[in-house]
Amino acid sequence: MTKPAATAPLAGRREWTAFTVLLLPLLLVSMDVSVLYFAVPAITRELDPSATQQLWIFDSYAFALSGLLITMGSLGDRIGRRRLLLIGAAAFGLASVGAAFATSAGMLIAARALLGVGGATLMPSTLALVRNLFQDAGQRGKAIGIWSGAMTGGVALGSVLSGVMLKHFHWGSVFLVNVPAMLLLLVLVPVLVPEFKDPAPGRFDLVSVPLSMAAVLPVVYGLKEIAAAGFEPPYAACLLVGLAFGYAFVRRQRGREDAMVGRALFRDRRFGAGIGLNSVAAFAMMGSAYFTTQYLQSVLGMGTLEAALWSLAPSLLIGAAAPVAAALAQRTDRSRVIAGSFAVAASGFGLVSLVGTDSLWLLLAGSGVLASGIVGVMSLVSDMTLATAPAEKAGSAASLLETGQEFGGALGMALLGSLGTAVYRADLAGEPSAVRETLGGAVAAAGQAGGEAGGQLLALAREAFVHGMQYAAWGGAVLLLAAAGLALALARGGPGPAPAAAEGAPAEPVPAR
């Protein structure tokens, strides 16, 4: 007689309550990506930043976040994910106060960078703790689906919240809203969330910290600048520098027993496949957002707050996407559901390719279908990636997943944005350079021209932008259909248990005190 296979324990009310608390930092970190959209005019009036400083007020947060994700994921495995979460929450709260009361552009840039450091500790810690809290595959899939939806919705919610706050309060209020939530987190996490860490982590490889940052930051910076200004030699050089450091980082990891990114993570092919497919999903999400925001404001002529409110409409579909995908994945091979979600997202791009210069509802429908498919992909591949990683390496696994997401998002804006811009400029080949550079420049030129001539110029520029958006949508649809085929080939198999036996006993929770 054979013994029946042991089933994973089900999470109860305590675990679900702890999970709800963990959504707080996730929402705040994702909201901080977009929370400054409305605050820029007020910040400019009060702090008088230069053009370069204004860019760094935005970018310092994203660069610190993306550059430190790998380091913080590995650190959480070593010192404890709950401990790192609490450290990050304290840093995030203090940095929020510093940003709210900044008296100079330099002080605000420094505070935003510290917010990014805090965010880099919070994001992999929360996802890794979800992996540890939910041992049952079905419950974990449901939790990660909610986690993915909250992260996606937080970016859209940030711009709307900042618009509402700025109607009634000082611009620093968009940062102070973080403080009560972080204080609540510092109180509740020690009570509700048990500690998890690698019982035998080895030494922390300090040399790999600057190597990982040197690999990530030049690539992210180069891609962002290519998206904004086109493919120029200095930005191409940034990509090459980042790739060179990336090669050195990988070589160092492969040669060390106590590597920051251990080889054990990649023993299951589904781990690497999950990171790659998640990056493609982020590529599509951010690439589409590049056009959607400009369409609402510069093609339809909406104000910033109105555009932000309309951009929330596609989120109505997102709420159902992840739970439905998780339920389907319990009934059939997960690779089929991932492929189907990619196909749904591709059909969303198909709808966007039909948008004209006055197609608000068609754009919202296409964006909603696209976002639903992408969130379904992200939730399933995140679950797959974490499930195939050893439990004691959940922090490193989560950080790699999120770093790939940062790369994918930056690449989506760069490539799809460049494709749309190339079509836009080709359509306006005979117009002045200010008109051909960007749609925003064309809107300004049309306003200066005024009258019938200005109206004709604006109509021509809007048609050219929409034409470029259509080409980018077709390109995105083709990529997503190709990703669907790859998912069928690479992501086969159910979630299964994490391969902890090969690396030693999985980390056990330390009772919270």
Secondary structure, DSSP 8 states (H G I E B T S, - for coil): ------------HHHHHHHHHHHHHHHHHHHTTTTTTTTHHHHHHHH---HHHHHHHHHHHHHHHHHHHHHHHHHHHHH-HHHHHHHHHHHHHHHHHHHHT--SHHHHHHHHHHHHHHHHHHHHHHHHHHHHH--SHHHHHHHHHHHHHHHHHHHHHHHHHHHHHHHHS-TTHHHHTHHHHHHHHHHHHHHH--B---SS-----TTHHHHHHHHHHHHHHHHHHHHHH-S-HHHHHHHHHHHHHHHHHHHHHHT-TT-SS-GGGGSSHHHHHHHHHHHHHHHHHHHHHHHHHHIIIIIS---HHHHHHHHTTTHHHHHHHHHHHHHHHHHS-HHHHHHHHHHHHHHHHHHHTT--TT-HHHHHHHHHHHHHHHHHHHHHHHHHHHHHS-GGGHHHHHHHHHHHHHHHHHHHHHHHHHHHHHHHHHHTTTS-HHHHH-HHHHHHHHHHH-HHHHHHHHHHHHHHHHHHHHHHHHHHHHHHHHHHHHHHHHS-S------GGGTSS----B---
